[in-house]
Amino acid sequence: MTGMDMSQYLDLFLEEAEEQLQELDEGLIMLEQDKQNVDLLNRIFRAAHTIKGSSASMGFNKIAELTHWMESVLDRFRDGDLEVTQEVIDILLECLDTLEILKNEITTGEDSCDISGLMDRLKSLREGAPTSEGTEAITDERETVSEIYEAEMDELFFSDTEKNVLRAAVTQGYKSYHIIVDLDPDCLMKSVRAYIVFNNLKDLGEVIKTIPTTEEIEEEKFEQRFELVMVSKESLDKIKGVIRSINEIKEVFIREHPKAETLRSYNLEKPLSKKELDSTKDRLRDVKIEKKRVSQTVRVDVSRLDNLMNLMGELVIERTRLEAVGGNIKSTLGAGDLSDSLDEISVHIARLSGELQEEIMQARMFPIDQVFNRFPRMVRDLSRKSNKEIIFTIDGRETELDRTVIEEIGDPLIHLIRNAIDHGIESPEERRKLGKPEKGTVRLNAFHQENQIVITVEDDGRGMDPDKIKEVSVKKGIITESAAEKIMDQDAMNLIFAPGFSTTQTVSDVSGRGVGMDIVKSHIERINGLIDIDTEIGGGTKFTIRLPLTLAINRALLIKHGGHVFAFPLGNVVEIIEVDMDEVQYMKQHKVALVRGSFLPLYELETLLDLNYENNGAKKLPVVMVGISEKRIGIVVDELVGEQEIVIKSLGKYIGDIAGLAGATIMGDGSVALILDVRGLITTSGVGD
Amino acid sequence: MGKNNNAGGEEQLVVFTLANETYGVDISTVNEIIRMQEITEVPRTPDFVEGVINLRGRIVPVIDLRKRFNLETSEETQSSRIIVVELNDITVGMIVDSVSEVLRLPKENTEPTPPMVSGVDSAYLKGVGKWGEQLIILLDINKVLYKEEQEQIARTAEEMAAMAEDNGDE
């Protein structure tokens, strides 16, 4: 191991390992279906190889060893002397799980995971593997970790571009040098010294890579030591001499590297035949030594994106103000050239800021595949464990969501899919008896709908029986028997979200659903989402989750109550109805309205918020039906004002969090309107308790 | 707030009136002084919190100093002003009857707070200053913003959170 501090690479390593593990996971599942796919196999191989290389260099020997042996097995797939069977895939998947554990042990600092059993099984799979020539022969000889490390270290931190440059340079007669420079411990301006080193080397060749990066070196984010790789036609001694001549350099280590034959192993494909090799050489000759190309993506700190979004919010407010002022001018001065051009500008700015907002939101978006991609594996394991055959389909992988939403949505989906398989889908025998296809189907789908993301989890299993749900709820003391009699079927479904409803055993026996549905609910509430259930006994169940596109800028329904303007986030508004106050009914002394067969509890906004309020005497009042996950209440207000884009601003630390309020927003006329927190209002109302 | 006290030992004060008494606050805590404007009430806040205003795109809470000091409340007048103070990253507007001047008060003209000044709890004060014949009550902004009520706000917030949790758990 080099003496340099590896901690700065740890995050990078973990991130990369995560990606590669995911790649492996997906790849192996696909390979099981598509056994002859060579491209796929190569992709899997590369992923394993990357993990092996980086873990060895970081000193995570167990990971390196395990991936090394996985590689050997994959090799046998490639050579065609081992068949891709479910059993082998099982072992390889088990390796992935172990790698995951090992990776987590790095973060927790534990070291208890034993890999010897798994290693033996891998080795037995590999036994008798004929060693082919070239790189594989080399790999096979090097079975101890330290040797693997030696071999891999060279290529460790090179990007593809850098490898290309290196390859091209070497074929053109350049030599590649790995240089380690130790500065004098007393050296005061380390970055300046490093700069002088680079500057003097410029005349001798091209520096391809530095460790740490040049930016970090400029910011003096390194101890006494930095490393660099350069290509040059000069001799080793000459380069060493040039560096030595600089002041405050304590030591210079330099070696020619990598050797030409090691270079070939950068290419992770199978060793090339003579003919192929020649053609590759030709191609390489065409590649000029190019400057490190600027890559097409930029890593940006998330806080910077958040900040951009905030600024965008300011702009949206000013835009709204501009529109309001424009409208005022027009109405006071009448239409004219001046007010017309102001109109025009305001429309133009509205369009531009709209586009800008779109772009910024896009920058914060991730495809939901990041969450979805771990599900095929989960479904495979669950279906094997429960002896059910499942057809699992995913649609809308490319649907993009705000990163804050992505972080929250994974867990609820896991619960829903698991429930669908564990409890929703019947056993093959049962399905046959019912005349259903033996294989059950679970469908996961994501798509955009207006300003929302909709995710559905659907199965063709046994569905949920409202009567049984009521029965269980009464047994568990969630509702009283008399309440259960009055409750509508649709409302009964929502009882499964009550904490305490779901203990696996009872529920799976009775209604066949409900592990941790309250967890699902709380996650979805946290990101202002809604969840609905559609179920048919014997026909299956469909959960529909609706999520806001973004959390910072929202469309809102503005209402007026007691002379003040309030904003409801539109994502929580289910619908608006008009209720004649003389016709409200009472249930347990509480006002309710009958809406399409369901009783909707009604609340006046002033009671939910402790407002001073004087009744304006109107009989027919608008009621805003709002919801969080499965709960719905109706809030009676004085009048509707309209729909508008709002930017949520906090009320600040001095006032702090207030139940029922999500913050404040600035209206077009400069006044402040309070934004209602539907979740808080529903909690205050006590509905669902 | 020593940074505006020069070597001679002066304190620069923003001087304002409240119920016929003269008060001063250290100018370094004062961001700006604005005219009265529309204040949006915020429910479930202590009674001296009047609400929030839009200060060039920022949401700033406003407190009524008369209510804060348990003085008799009065109607807003032409000379009413909001003094916007900033302390430890928190910006708050304080409604006062009028703002009269900015002056430099030599340190030797100030004295610790006598136990009782004009009905205002001495806990909010850091002393009194003499300016000619005039007595200036020097406010301790930190205590004005935070004393008791801040603790109370925190308590209320906790209670609410606890309530919310209870509700959620049922």
Chai-1 contact restraints between the chains, C-beta under 6 A:
chainA,res_idxA,chainB,res_idxB,connection_type,confidence,min_distance_angstrom,max_distance_angstrom,comment,restraint_id
A,E314,B,G57,contact,1.0,0.0,6.0,A-B,restraint_1
A,L609,B,P43,contact,1.0,0.0,6.0,A-B,restraint_2
A,D610,B,P43,contact,1.0,0.0,6.0,A-B,restraint_3
A,D610,B,R44,contact,1.0,0.0,6.0,A-B,restraint_4
A,L611,B,P43,contact,1.0,0.0,6.0,A-B,restraint_5
A,K649,B,I59,contact,1.0,0.0,6.0,A-B,restraint_6
A,G652,B,P61,contact,1.0,0.0,6.0,A-B,restraint_7
A,K653,B,I90,contact,1.0,0.0,6.0,A-B,restraint_8
A,Y654,B,P61,contact,1.0,0.0,6.0,A-B,restraint_9
A,Y654,B,I90,contact,1.0,0.0,6.0,A-B,restraint_10
A,Y654,B,V92,contact,1.0,0.0,6.0,A-B,restraint_11
A,I655,B,T45,contact,1.0,0.0,6.0,A-B,restraint_12
A,I655,B,P61,contact,1.0,0.0,6.0,A-B,restraint_13
A,G656,B,A157,contact,1.0,0.0,6.0,A-B,restraint_14
A,I658,B,R44,contact,1.0,0.0,6.0,A-B,restraint_15
A,A659,B,M160,contact,1.0,0.0,6.0,A-B,restraint_16
A,A664,B,V52,contact,1.0,0.0,6.0,A-B,restraint_17
A,A664,B,I59,contact,1.0,0.0,6.0,A-B,restraint_18
A,I666,B,N54,contact,1.0,0.0,6.0,A-B,restraint_19
A,G670,B,N54,contact,1.0,0.0,6.0,A-B,restraint_20
A,S671,B,E38,contact,1.0,0.0,6.0,A-B,restraint_21
A,V672,B,T40,contact,1.0,0.0,6.0,A-B,restraint_22
A,V672,B,V52,contact,1.0,0.0,6.0,A-B,restraint_23
A,V672,B,N54,contact,1.0,0.0,6.0,A-B,restraint_24
A,T683,B,A164,contact,1.0,0.0,6.0,A-B,restraint_25
A,T683,B,N167,contact,1.0,0.0,6.0,A-B,restraint_26
A,D689,B,N167,contact,1.0,0.0,6.0,A-B,restraint_27
A,D689,B,E170,contact,1.0,0.0,6.0,A-B,restraint_28
